[in-house]
Amino acid sequence: MSRIARMVSAALLLLFVLPTPAAFASYVNCVQYVKQVSSIAISGNAWMWWNNAKGRYNMGHRPQRSSVLVFQRTKAMPAGHVAVVRDVVDRRTIRIEHANWAPRDGMKGRISTDLVEDISANNDWTSVRVMHRPSMSFGKPYATNGFIHPRSPSPVLEP
């Protein structure tokens, strides 16, 4: 299956995913959500997670299911952002779940599932774009630190 066909299939799948699980019906920020649904237990704002994970978790620049993608902070996102990888669609596309991303229609704190594409020159996930569902197109670039991987009995190998 071609990359475009996989992306179209994944985008169509997103349209049928319920955006808000009943357990998270009230406001939740990205850090609260990731801590509740993943095995990564780090404190601090999202932008602090990368440094706080050093020595405690495997970290790298290749996505894997259940890893946490750490977005760098910006003027628009002063606390940074974190999201859980739910699926690796292909080497440059992943499906994430996260909270409080681009609140739409006054729905701040909403849980959503979105596609993310790697646009970094070296395919190292240091620059990504998140799909904007209403337009079915990828938005502006965001800088990321990389992925924090859940603890595992064997280390995650980075190429």
Beta strands, then each sheet from edge to edge (+ up, - down):
strand 1: 58-60
strand 2: 68-71
strand 3: 81-90
strand 4: 93-99
strand 5: 111-118
strand 6: 127-132
strand 7: 137-149
sheet 1: 1+ 7- 2+ 3- 4+ 5- 6+
end
